[in-house]
Amino acid sequence: MKLKDIFSPLARSVTAAALTTTLIAGAAHADVWRLSSMMPEDSFEGMAFTRFAELAEEYTEGRVEVRIYPNEQLGKIDTVLDQLRDGTIQLAPTQVGFLSQYVPEFVYTSAPFLFSDYEQWTNFMHGDLVQGWVDQVEETANIAILGDISALRRGSFRVMLTTDPMEGMSDLDGLTIRQYQDELVVNSWSHLGAEVRIIPWTDTYDAVNRGIVDGLTSPAELVEANRFYEVAPHITRTNEFPQAVTFMMNADAFAALSPEDQEALERAQMEASEYGVSLVDEQSLVWEARMEELGAILNMDFPIDEMVAKVAEYYDELAATGELPAGLMDAVAAAQTE
């Protein structure tokens, strides 16, 4: 009897079915994590997330697959946080201040003109006060932090982009400026004299282009990827607040992983963050020249000290009425480096 006769159509069918079952079982073994991003894929954040997805699959040996949905494809931030809390998605890397909808004190992690530099802010974020807020949000909303809360620096500094030049504090009077839903940020800019409009990030370009607002604020390295310079060519350095991209995640999804895969994701977050920071550093070296090449008009010497002093008046008002979180200013002062 010939081999081809032994390997009959029925046998081939059974073998094929077994192979298909094996492949399906292997695919089903992968734990799919959905990652929602506000940013374009070609931004430094987008590239860092892609690196994270690659490393997560490599380090878990295919047991965790990260699927990225950029440009707010899964919804605006409030919707995304609800999905994260409920486990519809597993990751939403962005600034941690958005967690203030669950623990209000988180607004102070992005308090305008309160921190002198990134090092002070990082020390503050790693301190007992903020870590207590992190524990509260996990208990309240089932949202935890993957890896280091401040590892992926979101740009080298913050800027304000406007349709007209900004030369001093008086130019802020009546300026309509785009902001996100954050009462502290809104009130701080209002105290500076601006008129604030709450607009989703992905709608900002169109809002400036249509004259709904006169400008916006942004990390410096996100200006080009979002093409904001096209509609708001006057770029003013403000150093408003240090900022990081925090990997917020569904706590139950992480708890369900094996210790080995938990460690693998933490390693992937660390290395992807290092990669993202390297991109920021590369861009910062040529950022000014690149912006001028694109037609932007830069003001790197805006009187920031005047803005700091003006917003400090607002913080004093909050302190006088007992609205500041207990221990906040002490924690800020303790985080200051010499």
N, C-alpha and C positions, 0 to 999 in steps of 0.2 A: 504494500500500500504506500502510495506516495504521500509526502508531507502535506501537500496542498489538499489532499483528500482528508487527512486527519484534521487539519485546521479548516473545518467545514464552515459554511456561512453561519450556521447557528453558533458554533464556537466563537467565530469572529464577532458575532453580535453580542454574545455574553461578555467577551473580553472588552469590547468597546464600551458596553454599559458599565462594567466594573471600573474602567478607566475614568469614565465621565463622573461616576459616583465619587471616585477618589479625588478628582479635581474640584468637584463641588464642595466636598467635605473640607478640602484644603482652603478654598476660598472663604467658606463659611467660618473657618477658624479665625480669620482676620477680624479684628475689632475695628470698625470704621469710626473714626473721630472726625466730626465736621468742624472746620475752623472758619469762623466768620470774620472778615476783615473789612475795614472802612476804606482801605487804600488800594491804589492800582497795583497790579502785579509787578510793574517795572519800577516802583518806588523802592527805597531801601528797606522799608518794612515788608513789602511784598516779597522781595528777594530773600529776606531773612526768614519769612514764613515758609517759602519754598524749601530753603535749606533745612528748616526744622522738620518738614514733612519727610524729606529724604533721609535725614538722620534717624527719625523716629522709626521708619520702616527698617532701616539697616540695623539699628541697635536692638530692636525687638524681634529681629529675624522674621519680619513679615507679619508678626502677630497684631501689630497696630498699623492701620493705614489712615493717614491724615489727608482729608479732602478739603481743599481751600476754596472758599467762596469770596472773591474780592469785591470791592466797590459796592458794599452794602447790598449784595444780591439777596441776602436773607432777611433784609429789613433794616430799619433805623435802629439806633442803639437801644432804645427802650424795648423794642420788640426782641432784639437779639438777647438782651439780658434775661427777658422772660424765657426765651428758648433755652438759654444756658442754665437757668435755675431749674427748668423742668426736664432737662436732659435731651431735648430735641437736637441741640448741638452740644458739643463737648468743650470747645475752645473759642474764646473771643478776646484775642490780644488787643489791648488798647490802653488808654490812660485809666489808672485805677480810680480816679475821682468819680467816674460814672457810677461806682458802687454806692454813692451817697443816697441813691433812691432806697437802699436797704439800711444803710448805716449813715445817717446824715453827716457825721464828722468827717467822712472821707472827702468832703469838698475842700478841706484844708490841705490835702495833699497836692493840690494845684492852686493854692492861694496866690493871687497876683501880687508881685512885688514884696513878698515876705521873706524869701530865701535869697542869700547873696550869691550862691553858686551851687553847682551840681553836687559837690562833695558834702556841703551842709545838708542839702536835701536828701541825699542818700543816707547819711547818718540818721536823719530824722525818720526816714522810711523804715530803717532797720531797728528803730528804737521801740521800747516797750509800749508807748502810747499807740503807735500805728499798728503794731502787731496785735494789740488788744482789739483794734477795730477789725483786723483781718479775721480773728477768731469769731467775732460777733457776726460778720457777714456770712461765714460758713455755717454757723448755727442758724442764722435767720433765713438765708436764701439758698443754702446748699451750693454756694460758690466758693471755691478755694483758689489759691495761687500756685501755679506750677513754677517751681524753681525760684530764682532770685527776683524779688519784686521790682528791682531797679536796674537789672543787668543790661537791658536793651535801651540805651539812651535814645530819646526821640529828638534827634537833631542837636546841633551844637549850641544853638540859642534860638530864641523866638523873635519874630518880626511882626510888624504891622504893615499891611499892604493897602494902599489907598489910591483913589483916582487922582487926587491932588496932593501936592507936596505937604509934608508935615515938618514944621520948623520949631515949634514950641508948644507949650501947654495950651495956649489960646486956640490952636488949630483943632483941639479936641472938642471944643464947645460946639454942640449940635451935630457932630460927626455921626452919621449912621453907620454902625459897625456890626458885622455878623459875629454872633457868639453861639455857643451851644447851651443846652439846658443845664445851667449851673447857677444857682442863686448867688453864690459868693462872687463868681466871675462877673455876672450881670451887674450886681450892685457896685462892685469895684469900678467897673468901667463907667457906670452911670455917675459915680462919685467924681470921676475924672472929667465929667461933662459930656460924655458921648451918649447918643441915643442907640440903645441896643436892640437888635432884631435877632430872634432865635430862628436859625435856619440850619437844616441838616448839612453835613459836610459836603456830600455829593451834589447838593443844590447850590453851593456857594458861588461857583463860577458864574452860573446863570443869573444869580441874584445881583451880583456886581455888574454884570454885563447889561442887565435890564434897568439898572439904576435903583433897585430896591434898597441897596446899601451902598455906602461910599467906600467900604473896605472890610478887611478881615484881619485876624491874627493867625499865625501859623508857625510851626517849626521851620527854620530856614531851609532845611534840606527837602521839605515837601513842596516847596514853591514850584520848582520846575516840573515835577511829575504831574502836578495838578494844573499847570499852565496859568497860574493866577497872575503872573506878570503881564499877561496879554490884556487883562481887563483892569488891573490895578498896578500900574507900572512903578509907582513910588513906594519903595521898600525902606522901612525905618526899623532899625534895631531897637528892641525894647527890653530884652532879657526879662520878660514878664514873669516867668517861673520855669524852673527846671522840670523836665518831663521825661517819663520812660514809657515804654510799651510793656505793660504787665500781662503775662499770660494767665488770664482768668479762665477758670475751667469748672466743669460740673464736678462737684466733690464725690458724688456717688460713682461716676464713671471711673474716676481715678482709684477710688477705694476698691473697685471690682477687679482691678489689674493685679497681677502677681507682683510681689516685691521686686522681682527682676525687671519687669516691664515698667514699673513705677520709676525705678532708678534709671532705666534707659531713656524715658521721656524727660526726666530731669537733666540728664546728660545732654540730650538733644537740645533742650531749651538753652542750656548754658552755652553750648558751642554755636548754636544759631544766633544767639544774642551777641556773642563775640564777633561773629561774621557781620552782623548788622552794624555794630559799632565801627568795625573797620571800614564799612562802606560810608558811614557818616564822616569818619575822619578823612577819608579820601576826598569826599565831596567838599568838606569844609576848606580844604587847602586851595581849591580853585573856585569856591562858591562866588565870591565877589566878582571875579573876572568873568565867570560864566553868566551871572545875572546881567552884567553890563553888556556882554556880548549879545544877550537876548533882548536888549533894549530897555532894561530896567534902570531906574534912577535911584541910587542908594544914598541913604542918610544914616551913617553909622555913628553919628555923634549927637543924637537927639538927647536933650537934657533928662536922662532917666531919673536922676536924683530927685527932680521935681515931682515926677510921677510917684516915686517911692514915698516921699513925704506926704503927698496928697492922699494916697491910699492908706497910709498909716493913720490918718485922721479917722477913716472909716473903721479900722480895727480898734481904735481907741473907743469909738462909739459902741461897738459890739462888746468890748470889755466892760464898759461902764454899765451896760444893761444886763450883764451876765450871760450874754449869748455865745461867747467863745467857749469851746470845750475846756473843761478843767485840765490844767497842766499844759495847755497848748504852747503858750509863749515860753514857758520854762523848757519844754522839749525842743523848741526851735532854737533857743539860746544855747542849750546843752549840745546841740548838733553842730554848732559853729566851730570851725577849725581856726587855729591861730595863723 
